[in-house]
Amino acid sequence: MSEKDDEVEIIHRINHLKRKVVADTKRASMLGEGRIDPDAIERAQAVIDDSQDEYLDEVESIFGDLTKAWSELKSGEHQAVNQVQVYSNRITDLASTYGFDLMRYFSKSLRDFSERIDIANKNHITIGQAHLDVMMITVHEKIKEEDAPKAEELKAVLDQAIKKYG
């Protein structure tokens, strides 16, 4: 073995993601490598704000899929529980992105509950249905804030169902 074989070669790879985050080299030197340009954040937030109406359409579509999966689950199709989890998680993500805190609260609760649901237990079916009911009201009434008076009322209804049947 020669000494040349023992040498370590360091390869400096270009991080394309970092370059995209701060494309302007002058701005990059001001912010530091890997920092997100505040103007880019503002532009991204503007896109999100401008697409709030699309949120409602998308959530209604996913909620329809969730309702179908829920019906299949109640009919005894055990694999439908995975679909309930997937759809409730998608709604959680969308609600978080667009600032619909109440929907995020309910969909996250349903997702977490569905991880331990026993479809043979009628009480569990009642709790799951209570989640869907409050979520439907939240979508149709376009309630965003978790602490709005109507939101507090809906959360109390769900909490009551969980306490009574849980």
C-alpha positions, 0 to 999 in steps of 0.5 A: 500500500502506498502513501497515496492510498491512505490520503483522504479526499474531501469532496465539497458538494454544492448544496443546491437547496441553500442556493435556492433559499438565498439566491442573491449573493449580496443578500446572502452575504448579509443574511448568512448562508442557509438563511431564508430571505424575509422577502421570500417568506412574505411572498410565500405567505401572500400566496397562502393568504391568496389561496384561503378560498381553495382551502375550503374547497380542498378540505370539503373534498377531503372531508367527503373522502373521510366520511366515505372511509368512516362509513366503510369503517363502521361497516366492518372494513378494518383497513378503512381505519388507515384511510381515516387516519390519512384523511384526518392527517391531511385535513390537519396539515391543511388547517395548520397551513391556512390558520384554521385552528379549530379544524386542526384541533378536531382533525388531530383529535380524530387522527389520534383517536383512530389509532386506538379505535375498536370498531366493535365498540359502539362507544368508539363509533359514537366518539368517531361520529362526534368528531365528524359532526363537529368537523362538518359544522366547522367547515360549513360555518368556516370557523377558524379560531379555536377560542371563538364562542361557537368553537368553544361550544363545539369543543364542549360537545366533543369533550362531552361525547368522549367523557360519556362514551370513552 
